[in-house]
Amino acid sequence: MEADTLYTEPAYYRLLFRERTHDRAFYERVTRPGQTILELGVGDGRVALALAEKDRRVLGVDASAPMLEALQARKRECSSTVAARVTAMHADARTLRLRRSFERVVQPFNGIAHFRDHAALHELLATVRAHLAPDGLFAFDVMLPDPRLLAGGASSIPRVEHPRTGAVCRVEERYDYDAIRQVLTVTTTLVERESGARQTLELRLRQLFPQETQLLLETSGFEIVERSEELGDSIAYVCRLRT
């Protein structure tokens, strides 16, 4: 599965999503103090560190080395107690096998959408099954497909300071939707206003519709315990293994 280049630029990722905090309450609600949680797609630790502040321990997995480096940097911004509660490893969630189980497995912020075809989705859910304790819960959220983005188009921001280089840039963003594969590609180009240098970042996301997600879970051996629209732009799911 080809990597998304957005995740090679953690500073820009953090700038994009610095105001996204409303999903943390959901993951706090579905976990418990003292639990060790497996987070698939831990990224720079946005959710993991928030859970650690609430006395959860998190083992985070991510396929992006730059994002894991950013997580280590964020840990240095935290207290030693909180930082010690989060550990991370570089691995592919499709093939991960830790030979241990967890009471909670979580995958925040539309992480499932990075598994863009049928085979990858089922491999991901096989990993969840392999690590979920018999009475454990799998919690995740899926963004609702936005018809405006699926229609394609472009937008721009005239002036942004690049969070890593400090250069003043123009940001150009393009949206392209492959309806057959159900994959939305977001292409972001940062153009330095002084030199004209260009940096292109891509993000490709599988668009999962609610009935499709339900069928995927059912055919992969999960029972939906809770389905909530509390996150606004996403549907949040809590599932358990079907007995």
PyMOL commands that set and color helices and strands:
alter all, ss='L'
color gray80, all
select helices_A, chain A and resi 5-8+10-16+24-29+46-52+65-75+80-84+111-114+118-131+147-150+210-219
alter helices_A, ss='H'
color red, helices_A
select strands_A, chain A and resi 36-40+57-62+86-90+102-107+132-143+153-161+168-178+183-192+198-206+222-228+234-241
alter strands_A, ss='S'
color yellow, strands_A
deselect
rebuild
show_as cartoon
